Amino acid sequence: MGRRAVVVGAGIAGLAAAVSLARTSWQVTVLERSPELGEVGAGFAMSRNAVAAFRGLGFDDDDVAALGHPTWAAGTWDLAGRPVLALPDTPTMRDAVALIGVHRRRLHTALHRRAVEHGVEIVTDAAVTTVEPGDPDGAPAVVAGRHADLVVGADGMRSAVRAALFPDRRPVYSGYSSWRAITPGLVGGTTLRQFWGPHAEFGVLPVTEDQTYWYGYVAMPERTVIADELDAARTRFAGWARPVQEVLSGTPPEAVLRHDVHHLPGGLPRYATGRVVMVGDAAHGMLPTMGQGAATALEDGLCVGLLVGAPVAAGGRLAPALHAFDAARRPRCRALARSAAASGRLGSHLGGGWPQTVRNRLLRLTPTSLVLRGSQAAMGWTPPRPAAPAQ
């Protein structure tokens, strides 16, 4: 009988892990607590490391092209539309900060379809309340009454798996909430453009030839109740640059979502416990200020198969495979989370007055070479080779 894996959570990280494990001949079951599958959200900027991870799951050029609109990150402006860090339109820079504007549901649908094609069983309305992690050299793990050779904790920021295994590691409110919407038409430009103001950021990104994604990230008390989200967003960003006004004016009220932004400071102390491996926001939920949440979810999911699934399927021991996953993923995700926190302090979390003026003047002096090095560190990731089995 083949190796059995139970993945908890059918979001991007969970489905990516399920596909990656199934491609190495594991029998995979995904448990999803919601009664129906689906990705809540609007759009995101899919950076080249995310594309590399997506391709690593077996998707080809046509699959990538079907995800959304190819573009690039053009830089950052202040709330009046003056350049703060406008990136030069050169082939080198475009390649370094290349993006695909993606509706999250398209990515989720592609992963779901591929999981089903690989024989993954997906069980909805399956809440997980207890987890027995087992022993990688002994007893199996038990989750929701199911025995497994491997459990993947991919159940997001409010992870039940994390709560069971790391009860002292809880997400905290960032102090910020984020509006998001898909607007009809190509408005606000053809690239990713970001605007910074005191304790706020606004981003505009095309996701198809006739749809534009935008987000408005602002300081706000946790659990604020707003009767008319679009009206509140228009009020909060009144007087901001023209692209902001264009996209807000074209947005239907029913398209607007908002969620309070939480994160997991420091992430988990280890990504593997017993026979359980943690991925995505469950392991390292970071601030959205680097735009790497979905990307690291895809990276993690792919690496579960490459670094754990493949060597164990080839006859290797589970314990060293889990150690290899932790050694590969935890340092990278911690570094990205630190960069996201630093980016927030410098950007959207910065208060008004002279700090804005000083920050903007300094960033206008940033050399292109520094931007390129930073982009390569975050987005130059490529998938590792499948690990050799450890005996």
Backbone torsions as a table, in degrees:
resi	resn	phi	psi	omega
1	MET	NA	140.0	-177.3
2	GLY	-73.4	168.9	177.1
3	ARG	-68.0	141.1	-178.2
4	ARG	-111.7	132.4	176.1
5	ALA	-124.2	141.1	172.4
6	VAL	-116.5	121.7	177.1
7	VAL	-102.2	126.0	179.5
8	VAL	-99.5	110.4	-179.1
9	GLY	112.6	125.8	-178.1
10	ALA	-110.7	35.6	172.2
11	GLY	-85.5	-160.1	-177.1
12	ILE	-63.1	-46.8	-179.0
13	ALA	-64.6	-43.9	-177.1
14	GLY	-66.2	-45.1	179.9
15	LEU	-68.7	-36.4	176.5
16	ALA	-62.1	-43.5	177.9
17	ALA	-63.5	-41.2	-179.9
18	ALA	-62.1	-45.2	178.9
19	VAL	-63.0	-45.3	-176.7
20	SER	-63.5	-42.0	177.8
21	LEU	-68.2	-42.4	-179.6
22	ALA	-62.5	-32.2	178.4
23	ARG	-68.9	-15.2	176.5
24	THR	-106.6	22.2	172.1
25	SER	74.9	19.1	171.8
26	TRP	-80.2	149.7	170.4
27	GLN	-87.3	120.6	-169.8
28	VAL	-121.0	131.9	171.2
29	THR	-120.1	133.2	176.7
30	VAL	-108.8	127.9	176.9
31	LEU	-105.6	123.0	-179.5
32	GLU	-120.8	125.2	-175.2
33	ARG	-70.7	-26.2	179.2
34	SER	-73.4	151.0	-179.9
35	PRO	-70.8	-20.5	179.3
36	GLU	-134.8	149.3	175.8
37	LEU	-77.2	152.4	176.8
38	GLY	158.3	152.9	-180.0
39	GLU	-105.1	117.6	176.7
40	VAL	-80.0	127.8	179.6
41	GLY	147.5	-178.9	-178.1
42	ALA	-116.3	-92.4	-178.5
43	GLY	-127.6	177.8	171.3
44	PHE	-161.6	161.8	178.5
45	ALA	-91.7	112.1	-177.1
46	MET	-88.0	104.2	-176.7
47	SER	-77.5	170.5	-171.4
48	ARG	-67.3	-26.5	174.5
49	ASN	-69.1	-34.8	175.7
50	ALA	-66.5	-39.5	177.7
51	VAL	-64.2	-40.2	178.7
52	ALA	-61.7	-40.7	178.5
53	ALA	-67.5	-41.7	178.6
54	PHE	-60.3	-45.2	177.2
55	ARG	-62.9	-36.5	179.6
56	GLY	-62.4	-20.8	177.7
57	LEU	-83.8	3.8	175.9
58	GLY	102.9	7.1	179.6
59	PHE	-84.8	147.6	-176.0
60	ASP	-107.8	-172.2	-176.8
61	ASP	-58.8	-41.2	180.0
62	ASP	-64.6	-38.5	178.3
63	ASP	-63.8	-42.1	178.6
64	VAL	-64.2	-45.6	-179.0
65	ALA	-61.5	-31.7	-177.8
66	ALA	-74.1	-13.1	-176.3
67	LEU	-69.9	-37.5	-175.9
68	GLY	173.8	-145.2	-169.3
69	HIS	-106.3	117.9	177.6
70	PRO	-70.4	134.8	-178.8
71	THR	-159.2	-159.2	178.5
72	TRP	-155.9	163.7	-178.9
73	ALA	-85.5	110.9	-174.0
74	ALA	-83.3	-14.5	176.8
75	GLY	127.6	-159.9	-173.4
76	THR	-129.6	141.0	178.3
77	TRP	-125.6	162.5	174.4
78	ASP	-83.5	178.4	-173.3
79	LEU	-65.8	-20.7	177.8
80	ALA	-87.6	-4.2	179.7
81	GLY	93.5	11.0	176.9
82	ARG	-85.3	139.1	-178.3
83	PRO	-61.7	135.3	171.6
84	VAL	-107.3	-50.8	176.0
85	LEU	-142.9	72.3	179.1
86	ALA	-81.6	125.2	-175.3
87	LEU	-86.6	140.8	-178.8
88	PRO	-66.8	140.9	-179.5
89	ASP	-85.0	79.0	178.2
90	THR	-123.9	156.7	178.2
91	PRO	-56.5	-39.3	-179.6
92	THR	-63.1	-45.4	-178.8
93	MET	-69.6	-41.4	179.4
94	ARG	-59.7	-40.4	178.3
95	ASP	-66.0	-39.6	-176.6
96	ALA	-66.5	-38.2	-175.9
97	VAL	-115.1	31.7	178.5
98	ALA	-64.1	143.4	-178.1
99	LEU	-140.7	163.2	163.5
100	ILE	-122.4	123.3	173.6
101	GLY	-75.6	117.3	-169.7
102	VAL	-125.3	134.4	166.0
103	HIS	-77.6	127.8	-174.5
104	ARG	-57.1	-32.9	-178.9
105	ARG	-65.7	-31.6	178.1
106	ARG	-65.1	-44.3	178.4
107	LEU	-64.7	-44.8	-179.0
108	HIS	-62.5	-41.9	179.4
109	THR	-63.0	-41.5	179.6
110	ALA	-63.4	-42.6	179.2
111	LEU	-67.4	-41.4	179.3
112	HIS	-62.3	-46.3	-179.6
113	ARG	-60.7	-43.9	-178.7
114	ARG	-67.2	-36.4	177.5
115	ALA	-61.3	-45.4	179.3
116	VAL	-62.5	-41.4	178.8
117	GLU	-60.2	-30.3	-180.0
118	HIS	-90.9	8.6	175.3
119	GLY	83.2	15.7	178.5
120	VAL	-70.9	132.1	174.5
121	GLU	-87.3	128.2	-179.9
122	ILE	-118.5	121.3	-177.2
123	VAL	-113.3	118.6	179.2
124	THR	-94.6	169.7	-179.5
125	ASP	55.2	40.3	-175.2
126	ALA	-121.6	81.1	-179.9
127	ALA	-72.4	139.9	177.0
128	VAL	-104.4	125.7	179.6
129	THR	-116.5	-26.4	-180.0
130	THR	-134.2	148.3	177.8
131	VAL	-138.9	126.1	169.7
132	GLU	-104.9	112.7	-170.6
133	PRO	-70.5	-18.4	-179.3
134	GLY	70.0	-164.0	-176.9
135	ASP	-134.2	125.7	-177.2
136	PRO	-60.8	-20.1	176.6
137	ASP	-110.4	12.7	-176.5
138	GLY	-150.8	-116.1	-172.0
139	ALA	-62.0	145.2	177.2
140	PRO	-70.9	163.2	171.0
141	ALA	-79.4	154.8	176.8
142	VAL	-132.0	123.7	178.7
143	VAL	-137.5	127.3	-178.2
144	ALA	51.6	39.1	178.1
145	GLY	77.4	3.8	-178.3
146	ARG	-105.4	132.3	176.0
147	HIS	-85.1	141.0	-176.6
148	ALA	-146.4	146.3	171.6
149	ASP	-75.1	-25.4	179.9
150	LEU	-149.3	137.7	172.3
151	VAL	-118.6	134.0	176.4
152	VAL	-110.2	115.6	177.2
153	GLY	-85.3	100.9	-175.8
154	ALA	-128.3	33.5	-171.4
155	ASP	-99.8	31.0	163.7
156	GLY	78.3	-169.0	-174.4
157	MET	-60.9	-34.4	179.7
158	ARG	-98.6	43.4	-171.9
159	SER	-59.0	124.4	173.4
160	ALA	-73.1	-33.2	178.2
161	VAL	-65.5	-45.7	178.0
162	ARG	-62.2	-41.3	-179.8
163	ALA	-61.4	-34.5	-179.8
164	ALA	-74.6	-37.6	-174.0
165	LEU	-97.7	-27.5	-179.5
166	PHE	-133.5	68.3	-172.9
167	PRO	-62.9	-18.7	-179.6
168	ASP	-88.2	-4.8	-179.6
169	ARG	-103.8	101.1	-176.6
170	ARG	-120.7	146.4	176.1
171	PRO	-67.3	150.3	178.6
172	VAL	-122.0	154.1	179.2
173	TYR	-75.3	134.6	-177.2
174	SER	-77.6	-14.8	-172.4
175	GLY	92.4	0.2	-175.7
176	TYR	-128.2	149.8	175.3
177	SER	-125.8	157.0	-173.0
178	SER	-133.8	122.2	169.0
179	TRP	-82.4	146.4	177.4
180	ARG	-146.8	146.9	178.3
181	ALA	-163.7	156.9	168.6
182	ILE	-106.3	124.3	-177.6
183	THR	-107.5	136.5	176.2
184	PRO	-62.6	141.7	176.9
185	GLY	92.6	161.8	176.4
186	LEU	-96.9	96.4	-174.6
187	VAL	-125.4	152.3	176.1
188	GLY	83.2	3.0	178.3
189	GLY	118.2	171.3	-177.4
190	THR	-107.1	6.1	179.1
191	THR	-125.4	172.2	170.1
192	LEU	-74.8	119.2	177.0
193	ARG	-124.0	132.8	-178.5
194	GLN	-120.2	141.6	-177.9
195	PHE	-124.5	130.7	-179.6
196	TRP	-109.2	137.4	170.9
197	GLY	-141.3	179.8	-178.8
198	PRO	-58.5	119.0	178.1
199	HIS	53.7	37.9	-178.0
200	ALA	-161.9	154.9	174.8
201	GLU	-147.6	143.8	176.8
202	PHE	-130.1	134.0	179.6
203	GLY	-127.8	145.1	-179.4
204	VAL	-130.5	131.8	-174.9
205	LEU	-149.8	126.7	174.0
206	PRO	-72.3	137.4	177.6
207	VAL	-115.3	-17.2	168.5
208	THR	-147.0	-179.0	178.3
209	GLU	-70.0	-13.4	-179.9
210	ASP	-136.7	26.4	175.7
211	GLN	-143.1	142.3	-179.8
212	THR	-126.7	132.2	174.9
213	TYR	-95.7	140.9	172.5
214	TRP	-139.8	155.7	173.8
215	TYR	-137.6	149.0	174.6
216	GLY	-128.6	110.5	-172.0
217	TYR	-107.3	115.8	-170.1
218	VAL	-139.9	152.1	173.3
219	ALA	-67.0	134.2	-175.9
220	MET	-163.9	142.1	175.0
221	PRO	-60.2	145.7	180.0
222	GLU	-61.4	143.2	176.7
223	ARG	61.9	30.1	174.5
224	THR	-64.9	134.6	178.5
225	VAL	-102.7	127.3	-178.4
226	ILE	-126.9	128.3	-177.1
227	ALA	-72.6	-40.2	-178.1
228	ASP	-127.0	98.0	-174.0
229	GLU	-65.2	-42.5	-178.8
230	LEU	-64.2	-43.3	179.2
231	ASP	-62.1	-39.5	178.7
232	ALA	-65.3	-39.8	178.2
233	ALA	-65.5	-42.9	179.1
234	ARG	-63.1	-37.9	178.4
235	THR	-67.7	-44.1	-177.5
236	ARG	-64.1	-34.8	-176.2
237	PHE	-106.2	17.5	176.3
238	ALA	-60.0	134.6	178.9
239	GLY	87.3	-5.4	176.7
240	TRP	-74.5	177.7	-171.3
241	ALA	-57.9	161.3	-175.3
242	ARG	-57.1	-44.1	179.1
243	PRO	-58.8	-34.1	177.8
244	VAL	-64.5	-45.8	-179.7
245	GLN	-65.7	-38.2	-179.5
246	GLU	-62.0	-46.0	-175.9
247	VAL	-73.1	-35.5	177.4
248	LEU	-67.7	-38.4	-177.7
249	SER	-69.9	-23.9	-179.7
250	GLY	-94.7	5.3	-175.7
251	THR	-92.4	126.7	173.9
252	PRO	-73.2	143.5	-176.6
253	PRO	-56.4	-35.8	-175.7
254	GLU	-72.5	-11.4	-179.1
255	ALA	-83.3	-12.1	-170.3
256	VAL	-87.1	128.8	173.5
257	LEU	-114.7	159.4	171.9
258	ARG	-148.3	140.0	174.7
259	HIS	-141.8	143.9	172.5
260	ASP	-70.2	138.8	-174.6
261	VAL	-96.7	117.6	175.9
262	HIS	-111.0	160.6	175.3
263	HIS	-147.9	171.4	-175.6
264	LEU	-118.4	86.6	-174.3
265	PRO	-55.9	126.8	179.5
266	GLY	81.8	-16.0	-176.7
267	GLY	64.9	-168.9	179.6
268	LEU	-80.8	151.7	179.3
269	PRO	-70.3	-19.7	174.8
270	ARG	-157.1	150.3	-177.4
271	TYR	-97.1	-1.8	179.3
272	ALA	-133.9	132.5	176.6
273	THR	-139.7	121.6	-176.1
274	GLY	59.3	-124.4	177.3
275	ARG	-102.4	18.8	-176.7
276	VAL	-108.6	131.9	174.3
277	VAL	-119.0	135.5	-176.7
278	MET	-103.5	139.8	-177.4
279	VAL	-139.3	163.0	174.3
280	GLY	63.0	-151.4	-178.1
281	ASP	-59.8	-26.2	178.1
282	ALA	-62.6	-29.3	-178.0
283	ALA	-97.4	-36.2	-168.8
284	HIS	-151.1	35.8	-177.3
285	GLY	-45.9	116.8	-175.1
286	MET	-114.8	165.8	175.5
287	LEU	-62.3	153.0	-176.8
288	PRO	-82.4	6.7	-170.7
289	THR	-73.4	-8.0	171.7
290	MET	-108.0	-6.6	179.2
291	GLY	64.9	34.4	-173.8
292	GLN	-114.1	10.1	-178.9
293	GLY	-62.8	-54.4	179.8
294	ALA	-68.0	-35.1	-179.1
295	ALA	-63.5	-47.4	-179.8
296	THR	-70.0	-28.6	174.3
297	ALA	-62.4	-43.2	177.9
298	LEU	-67.5	-42.8	178.0
299	GLU	-58.9	-49.7	-179.9
300	ASP	-57.3	-49.0	-176.9
301	GLY	-59.7	-45.1	178.0
302	LEU	-61.1	-43.2	-175.9
303	CYS	-69.5	-23.7	173.2
304	VAL	-58.7	-42.3	178.7
305	GLY	-73.8	-43.0	-175.9
306	LEU	-70.5	-40.9	-172.2
307	LEU	-99.6	-19.8	179.5
308	VAL	-116.2	-57.0	-175.3
309	GLY	-60.1	-49.5	-175.4
310	ALA	-64.7	-50.7	-178.6
311	PRO	-65.8	-34.2	178.8
312	VAL	-71.3	-39.9	177.5
313	ALA	-62.7	-26.9	179.0
314	ALA	-85.6	4.9	176.1
315	GLY	105.0	3.5	179.8
316	GLY	-80.2	168.2	179.0
317	ARG	-81.1	149.8	-177.4
318	LEU	-73.9	-41.0	-174.0
319	ALA	-55.6	-52.6	178.9
320	PRO	-65.7	-28.5	177.3
321	ALA	-66.9	-42.5	177.4
322	LEU	-65.0	-38.4	177.4
323	HIS	-63.1	-40.1	179.6
324	ALA	-64.4	-39.8	177.6
325	PHE	-61.8	-48.0	-179.4
326	ASP	-60.4	-43.5	-178.5
327	ALA	-65.7	-30.6	-179.6
328	ALA	-83.1	-40.3	-169.8
329	ARG	-92.8	-38.0	-172.9
330	ARG	-65.1	-46.2	179.3
331	PRO	-61.3	-40.7	-179.5
332	ARG	-65.4	-46.5	-177.0
333	CYS	-69.1	-34.4	175.2
334	ARG	-64.4	-41.3	179.2
335	ALA	-63.5	-42.8	178.4
336	LEU	-65.2	-38.7	178.4
337	ALA	-65.1	-40.1	176.2
338	ARG	-63.9	-41.0	178.2
339	SER	-64.6	-38.6	178.0
340	ALA	-64.0	-40.8	178.6
341	ALA	-65.6	-41.6	178.9
342	ALA	-66.2	-40.1	177.8
343	SER	-62.3	-38.8	177.3
344	GLY	-63.8	-44.9	-180.0
345	ARG	-61.5	-37.9	-178.7
346	LEU	-80.2	-27.7	-173.1
347	GLY	-107.8	-102.5	-169.8
348	SER	-69.3	-19.8	-179.6
349	HIS	-88.8	-4.7	-176.8
350	LEU	-75.6	137.8	179.9
351	GLY	-74.8	-179.5	-176.3
352	GLY	-85.5	-176.6	178.2
353	GLY	82.0	-147.0	-174.3
354	TRP	-60.7	-30.9	177.3
355	PRO	-58.0	-36.7	177.9
356	GLN	-64.2	-44.1	-178.2
357	THR	-63.3	-46.9	-178.9
358	VAL	-64.8	-46.4	179.3
359	ARG	-57.1	-47.1	-176.6
360	ASN	-64.2	-40.6	179.5
361	ARG	-65.4	-41.3	-179.5
362	LEU	-67.4	-43.0	-178.1
363	LEU	-67.3	-28.6	177.1
364	ARG	-65.9	-16.6	179.3
365	LEU	-94.8	-0.3	-176.4
366	THR	-64.7	124.5	178.7
367	PRO	-70.7	148.7	179.6
368	THR	-58.5	-36.3	-178.3
369	SER	-60.3	-34.6	179.1
370	LEU	-69.1	-39.0	177.2
371	VAL	-62.9	-42.5	-179.5
372	LEU	-63.8	-41.3	178.7
373	ARG	-64.8	-42.2	178.7
374	GLY	-64.2	-40.0	178.4
375	SER	-64.0	-42.1	-179.1
376	GLN	-64.8	-38.7	-179.8
377	ALA	-63.0	-40.7	-177.0
378	ALA	-85.2	-42.3	-168.6
379	MET	-111.8	1.9	179.5
380	GLY	-87.7	8.6	-178.9
381	TRP	-63.0	140.6	172.0
382	THR	-129.3	152.5	-177.0
383	PRO	-61.7	142.3	175.3
384	PRO	-73.0	161.4	172.4
385	ARG	-71.1	147.4	175.5
386	PRO	-54.7	134.2	-176.2
387	ALA	-69.6	146.8	174.5
388	ALA	-72.9	145.5	179.7
389	PRO	-65.8	133.8	176.3
390	ALA	-97.0	126.6	-176.8
391	GLN	-88.3	NA	NA
